[in-house]
Amino acid sequence: MEVNDKAHHYYTDYIKHSRAVGVMWGIFTICYAIINIVVFLQPQWIGDRRNVAGAYYVGLYDWCEVTTTSVGSQLCTSKVDRFDTIIDPAFKAAAFFIGFSAIMILLTIVMFVLFIFIRPGPVFVACGVVQSVATMCMFLGCVIFPAGWDNSTIKGICGAESGQYHLGDCEMRWAYILAIIGIFDCLFLAILAFVLACTQPKSLKKYIGANGIVRSDNGYMVETESKPSMIIQPVMTVPGGADAYSEYSHASNKRSKKEDFSL
């Protein structure tokens, strides 16, 4: 017996939808990798409220001075390849975790190659684990970064009222806000990877038993070429069936008639 066209159609649609969601997950992962790299490189985490020459803004490993009011005219002091130039230990730790998060996401993209050689389920699990680590690193980087706001350089930029987790005269800039959004983005991608790993369909042959019987939730579906599928459910029967009931009933009637005749 072969599986009918309707069952094969449902199975094919499920495969298409699963692959479509997997492709979307891959595209969003690449987009998040770009976001992670941007927030790591950009110094626009916090900054002076003024938008004039002489204003400052600070990033994970760098702090810059706006030399003119024109776009792109800035003078920065630190470099990403020299951790000794970072002004505060808290900024060093935050830069490490955000950078490590970017490495983890890039590793996830490299792992896409495994889909060619291995079944999708284990690959999604591995990618979900790596993305979970990236989420934790991004979270730690965003939480540790404000601990360095009591640095003397930051106080000179943001005023004497600035301190740990208090900006004073400064404000949060777009890179820091984007990093916070990235925490939830990466967490969603990790959860979606685990969901895709758990919902990967098996081979169609594993759903089919002997004589074309397809396993179902409520029983067994009999698949034939000429008849539609039908559910076979267990039925409770009385030994002897209806005939047995009629024989006993006739016997009792005969017995009652004999008793009446004898009387």
N, C-alpha and C positions, 0 to 999 in steps of 0.2 A: 504494500500500500504506500502511496505517496501523499505528502501533505498537500492539501488543496491550495488553490490560488489565493484564497482569502487569508489563510494563515501565513503564507509566504509573503503576502503584501504587508501584513502587519509587522512581520519581522524585519522586512526591508526598510519600512518607515522608521522603526525604532533605531536601526543602525544609522540611518541618515541624520536623525535628530541628535543622536549621541555624538556623532562626528561633528555636526555643526556647532554644538555647544563646546566641544573640545577645541575647535578652531578659534572660537570667540575667546576662550580662556587663554589660548596661546597669544592672540593679538593683544589682549589686555595685559598679559605678562610683559610683553615687549614695551608697551606704553608705560607700564610702571617702572621698568628698568630705566627708561629715559627720564622719568620724573625723579627717580632716586639719584641718578648721576647729576641732574641739574641742581637739586637741593644740596648736594655735597659740594659742588664747585662754586655755587653762587654765594657771595658774601652778604646777601640781602636778608639776613635773619632778623637782626634788630638794627635800628638806626635812629639818628637824630630826627626830630620832627621837622626841622627846617629843611628846605629844599634850595639852599643857596650855597655859594662857595664857602668852604670851611666846615661844612656839615660832614658827619661821619656815619658810617654804617659798618656793622660787624657780622662776620660769618662764623663758620665752625673753626677755621684755622687762619682766617684772614680778617683784617680790618682796614678800611679804605677811607680816604678823604676826598671829598668832591672838590676839585680844583677850580672848576668853572660851572656855570649853570647849564652848559650844553651837555647833551647825552653822551655818556662814555668817557667823559673827562674826569679821571679819578687817579689817585695815587695810593697803591696798596703796599703793605709792608711784609707780608708773609707768603710762603709758597707751600703747596700741598706736599712736596717731597722733603720738607724740612720741618719735622715736628718740634725741633728745639726753638723755632721762631713763634710758636703758638703761645699766646700771652698768659694762659691759665691752664692748670691741670684738668679742670672740668671741661674746658673746650677741647683738650687733647682726647679725653675719653669719649666725648660726644662725636668728635671727628672719626675716631676709630670705629665706633659702632655704626655710624651712618655709612662709612666707607665699606665696612664688612658686609653691611646689608646690600650695598650695591654689588659686591662680589658674589653674594649668594644668588641674587636675581640673575646676574649674568651666567652663573653656573646653571641655573634652571633653563635658560635659553639654550645653552650648549647641550643639555640633556634631552632636548627635543629630538636629537639625532637617534636616541634609543628607540623611538617609536618605529623606526624602520626595522629593527632587529628583534625587539622584545614585544610581548603582548602589552596593550595599553594600560591594563590595570596596575601592574607593578611600577610602571614609569610614572603614572599619576600619583601613586603613593610616595615615591621618592621625591617628586617635584613638590608635593604638598608638605613634606617634612622640611625641605630646604626653604620653601616660602614661609613656613612657620618660624624658622630661625631668623629669616630676614625681617619678619614682622616684629619679633622680639628685639632685634638689634635697632630697628628704627624707633621703636618705643623708648628704649633705653637712651638713645641719642637725644631724643626730644626732651626727655625728663631730666637728664644730666646737664644739658646745655645751660639752663637758667641758674645752676649752682655757681657758675663763674661770673655772674653779674656783679659781684662785690669786688672784682678786680679793680686796681687803681686806674688802669687805662679806661675801663668801662665807666668808672665814676667820673673820670675827666670828660667823657663824652656825654654821659646821661645825667650828670649832676651828682651832688653829694647824697641825695636821697635814694639813689639806686643801691641795691643790695641783692642778696640771693632771692631769686624769684620776685624781684621788684625792679621795674625798669626806670623809675624816676621820670626824667624828661624824654626818654626814648620811647619807641613804639615797636611792636612786632611788624616785620616786613613780610612780603609775599612768600619768600623761600621757607620761612619757618611755618607759615600757615599751610603751605603745600606739603611740607614734611608731615605735619599732623594728619592731613587728609590721606597721605600715603600710608599711614599705619592701618587705617580701616580698609584701604584699597588692597593692600597686601594680605590682610587677614581674610578678606572676602575671596581672594584668589586661592589661598591655601585651603579654605573650606570647600570651595568648588572643586579643587583638585581631588580631595578625598571623596566627595560625592561622585565624581566621575569614575573614580577607581572602584567604588562599590556598585555602580549601576552599569558596568560594562556587560553587554550581553554575551552569553555563551554561544558556542556553535549551534546551528540549527539542529544538527544531528543529535545533540545531547538532550534536546527537548522531545525527541521522538523515540518511542519505545517500539516493541515488536508489533507487527501488523498495523503499522501506521497510527498507533495510539499516541496522542500528544498529551503530556501532563498538563493538568489545569489545577486551579486552586480548590475547586469544589469536587473534583472527581477526575474522570478521564474523558477526553474528547476523542471520539472516533472520527478519523479523517479518511474519507474515501473520495474517489474521483466522481462518483455518480450521485451521492447523497450529501446533503449538508451535514455540518457537525452537530452532534447531539451529545448531551451530557448523560452519562450512565450513573445513576444513583442506586445505592442498595435499597432493596424493598423487603419489608418484613412479611412473611407468609405463614399461614397456619398449616401444619402437617395435614395432608389429605385434601386440602383445598375446599372448594365449595361443595364437592360431592360428599365429602365426609360429613359436613354439616347437615346435608340433606338426608343422609342415611340415618344419622342419629335422630333427627327430627321425625322421620317416618317410623322408626322403631318405637319411639315414645308414643306416637299416635296410635299404632297398632295395639300397644300394650294397654292404653287407656280404653280402647274400644272393646277388648276382651274382658276387661274388668266390668264394664257396663253391661255386657251380654250375660255374664255370669250372675249378676245381680238381678 
